[in-house]
Amino acid sequence: MTHTPIRFGIIGCAGIARKVSRAILCAPNATLSAVASRSLHKAADFAKSNGFPPEAKIYGSYESLLDDPDIDAVYMPLPTTLHLKWAVLIAQKKKHLLTEKPVALNVAEFDEIVRACKENGVQIMDGTMWMHHPRTRKMEEFLQDKQRFGQLKTVNSCFTFFTDLDFLKNDIRVKPDLDALGALGDAGWYRIRSILWAADYELPKTVTALRGAVLNEAGVILDCGASMHWEDGKKATFHCSFLTSLTMNITAIGTHGTLHLTDFVIPYQEQEASYTASAKPGFNELVTGWEPLPSEHTVTVDLPQEVCMVREFATLVQNIKKKGAKPDMKWPTISRKTQLVLDAVKASIEKGFEPVEIVN
Amino acid sequence: MTHTPIRFGIIGCAGIARKVSRAILCAPNATLSAVASRSLHKAADFAKSNGFPPEAKIYGSYESLLDDPDIDAVYMPLPTTLHLKWAVLIAQKKKHLLTEKPVALNVAEFDEIVRACKENGVQIMDGTMWMHHPRTRKMEEFLQDKQRFGQLKTVNSCFTFFTDLDFLKNDIRVKPDLDALGALGDAGWYRIRSILWAADYELPKTVTALRGAVLNEAGVILDCGASMHWEDGKKATFHCSFLTSLTMNITAIGTHGTLHLTDFVIPYQEQEASYTASAKPGFNELVTGWEPLPSEHTVTVDLPQEVCMVREFATLVQNIKKKGAKPDMKWPTISRKTQLVLDAVKASIEKGFEPVEIVN
């Protein structure tokens, strides 16, 4: 690596920022240069308890960090409602942006963010970490194998976790003025992304929310699901919730094969991760057992998925800074599609579970 | 076992009858006494190739088998459209009835069958074999564990298998005059049952078919799904298909735990079967792994699930024959609920995917 590392600043000290701080520290082409909180004390505490290098700067406001000329990129783990304001400012300050998901409250907001990034020549990528896990690459090979997997027909995906009364009362993810998209924006984002990923990012034609969505008194979604349909007959369902036991399954079924795993967002263990591939499964002669059995594949992990994510983002930023490349549009395009589907699920719930057409 | 074994006759030589023949041969309280086909030659061939005892009788018509006074019970693997006629006749001939699923074309027909069984004092049970697998008992214990599983909130279930062009053109399961309920009656039956099983047989309030159902030219369902909702907020989805790779997953999510398995209808192997139970799963401190990990439980199988099914049915028949017991109503009650939901899914498809209320 002949390039100098990309210098990251973090605005906001959300729980997830701890994991991403560690990832920035571990990534070979990134350094942790600053953290900002609205409270200087909180920022200093965060830096101390997350192993920031001694030379890292501590800021008591987001603005001051954005004005620091020694910062190349900003990681933004702020509540969704604040994304538009801060993402646009980050871009205007010519900082590259690694943003937490959901990327915005709706696709119109995200388009404003992307426009600001384009105008200022900065990279944007969202923090959907499992996309960067080496297992994800391996599973893509299986999904693209026409002989063993065939044509994708169905995806079922869920991400639920059980939260306590304190969370349901006080967490930013249940507050309409903070993470207004609730469980749909948090757990649902990952599931919509996983379905789009399995469908090679082809957008569904229609999205229909499943009846029985649960909203809190302020109208924030705590539990919902949807079915999606594609022009060619592909179908998918997902379910996301703050109200049921931690579960993160995905099953992608093709004409000839089935991909399955149960720890898609956060693998059971950091060191290795598995998935099950079933290629041309059938029954034995008397239909009392399967032949062949599905096979389990384990992928060894050299770098945690968040580190792979930071490394990928920092590489794109290096390409811009050192090689004069244009910002890569692959990642914001995928973010936008995810947000489009998310918006449609929300619209369908608001329309009493009527189908909503996706217009790109 | 002091009781003499229950003497079974089989009418029809469908593929599934081979597995159930073996089960009757293996069950400690059953014997295989006769087989009937509309062709004497076919019946003789079936008896020969399925290891019938030499004294077993071969009939060239179903009626003649039903007139045999040395038959206690009939196993009926006939196409669904023929169930009403033959089931009623079997009951009138005072034979106990083990019937393949779906039990009838609709619940009104099934009610006629049950009425005939009641009037004639005979037992009826359907052939949903996985219900009798010892693993099913073990999983029930987990589902009922209020500490480890909590309250059931969501079930997702699928059963799909890929069929070739010959099946899609010629199999009885795609013919409107034979197994008119297609994939819904075949694979879907198991999935609806699995959802009711997980919900302790509480019927959903509404059933809404998922858009994108696939029907053949004759109107027989080849692929469909539905979502279900209960009064208390429980939800479930299922998907069944003849058009995608063999897959049979079920995930039941409670407030505190998750039950998961991927070979629910026909276990991967006959000798043992596994399931995954996740009790109060959570994340490690940095949210980079799970604590505790889900645990896999393996159940050793002494008798295959079909043998357990025959044994259970024969025990109920023995109770009637030798102890003067009344026919057990647990099994037909469960069959009826399954058929009720199945009917609602079909009605919802016919109504353009509108919700259908379940009226018991």
Interface residues (C-beta under 8 A of the other chain):
Chain A: G15 I16 R18 K19 R22 F149 G150 K153 T154 N156 C158 T160 F162 T206 T208 L210 R211 G212 V214 G225 S227 H229 G233 K235 T237 H239 S241 L243 T244 S245 L246 T247 N249 T251 I253 G254 T255 H256 G257 T258 H260 T262 D263 I266 P267 Y268 Q269 E270 T276 S278 K280 P281 G282 F283 L286 V287 T288 G289 W290 L293 P294 P304 E306 P355
Chain B: G15 I16 R18 K19 R22 F149 G150 K153 T154 N156 C158 T160 F162 T206 T208 L210 R211 G212 V214 G225 S227 H229 G233 K235 T237 H239 S241 L243 T244 S245 L246 T247 N249 T251 I253 G254 T255 H256 G257 T258 H260 T262 D263 I266 P267 Y268 Q269 E270 T276 S278 K280 P281 G282 F283 L286 V287 T288 G289 W290 L293 P294 P304 E306 P355
